[in-house]
């Protein structure tokens, strides 16, 4: 999700009981009489699984419209609406059995056709799903051709052979299939209900039904509050402990922290100076986020496409200085395209992020001078514009640092700064209407390929428009390799090629320190896919 985040301390007394923001009913005190308020920094853009994009929307869809799998509190995939799966045809056919007791919140049974209909909508290029590339990442037969408009959605490798039997055909075995199928866009859609609601589907709480542990109450598009209440028709309702989850949109981090102090919020993320302010608070939790931040260069721009110039810029940046002196929020420097905790060496257990062998993201003024001298003889470019958005207050300071470092280490190069809205930045990057920009990415499923697949030639998320035949070959080979150790080495080689190109130099993995009530348990920030899953949460 791809994807973003924003979530945040003082107890309040009420009727002689310490509530600490998680409002337990004073007349029963049981775990089922409870409410948790979580702060998000972006409003829900849609509750249609096929088009929902913002993190708040992904969190809401995943917790109300469960799919075949869900992720538990230990970041392990567990069966959701599926009760079992049978693998055949050398790993190319998966036959799922849908739970007999799985129901929609309106009482309709969940059927295999709900998945067929939902996934076909997900793949339909007319719906322009921001995550439709994941169908191809999941290896689903014909997915890539369908999302490109080359084949009809009816050719998607998914079919119902009975009311509760779903057959999924793959182009190649996918070792992380259960993880990717836990992501929100792979949710089922009730065709009969969808056709009844028409264009209003997913636009308010009156035009959406649930299959998950929660359902939505009193919400419409544009609201800054989403209320999730326990779904009594959920197949595993007896194990859902928290009765109500409230998502409040507060874009200002300081106001979010104040809401926490006043007892109006139970979980908010911190940034900048707020981290040092609260780091000794008993509710402070020092977490690392799932977002890597990058400096993206537009390979279509003459001059910017000069490899020596890009390398000079990359090694002119001291990533440790960015995280220690500018961000000061637990962010860490990165030297790999892939964030920490996403993948490990199957033989040694070493983190993939620590195994990159390239030096192109290491600070070296001497190397910057060397590359710059070469670039000056190859291109006449002496200025470029650095694009960044206003979705994170720290971006202005990071951009100013990049400007200062480049102009200091590359004498004669001028950097202009341009701040725009996030929507405008994404639009400019998608249309290749930029020189260089600060961007970020979070994996939508728990595998290294969730990041590296983006940079294959022609991928819609490859904003750099970078292309390398050897890289494409390695990724294609890795996607079909069933030997995990061989696959890992292929992905590592591809990662190093990309970092060495300096087309999209990695900068830092953002910290995600939060203020979380000490009595909230089993609500971790997941490193990939859906950031917050509420099914397993309880209040101690």
Buried (B, 14 or more C-beta within 10 A) or exposed (E): BBBBBBBBBEBBEEEEEEBBBBBBEEEEEEBBBBBBBBBBBBBBBBBBBBBBBBBBBBBBBBBBBBBBBBBBBEBEBBBBBBBEBEEEEEBBBBBBBBBEEBBBBEEBBBBBBBBBBBBBBBBBEEBEBBBBBBBBBBBBBBBBBBBEEEBEBEBBBBBBEEEBBBBBBBBBBBBBBBBBBBBBBBBBBBBEBBEEBEEEBBBBBEBBBBBBBBBBEEBEEEBEBBBBBBBEBBBBEEEBBBBBBBBBBBBEBBBBBBBBBEBBBBBBBBBBEBBEEBBEBEBBBEBBBBBBBBBBBBBEBEBBBBBBBBBBBBBBBBBEBBBEEBBBBBBBBBBBBBBBBBBBBEEEEEBBBEBBEBBBBBBBBEBBBBBBEBBBEEBEBEEBBBBBBBBBEBBEBBBBBBBEBBBEBBEEBEBEEBBBEBEBBBEBBEEEEBBBBBBBBBBBBBBBBBBBBBBBEEBEBBBBBBBBEEBBEBBBBBBEBEEEEEBBBBBBBBBBBBBBBBBBBBBBBBBBBBBBBBBBBBBBBBBBBBBBBBBBBBBE
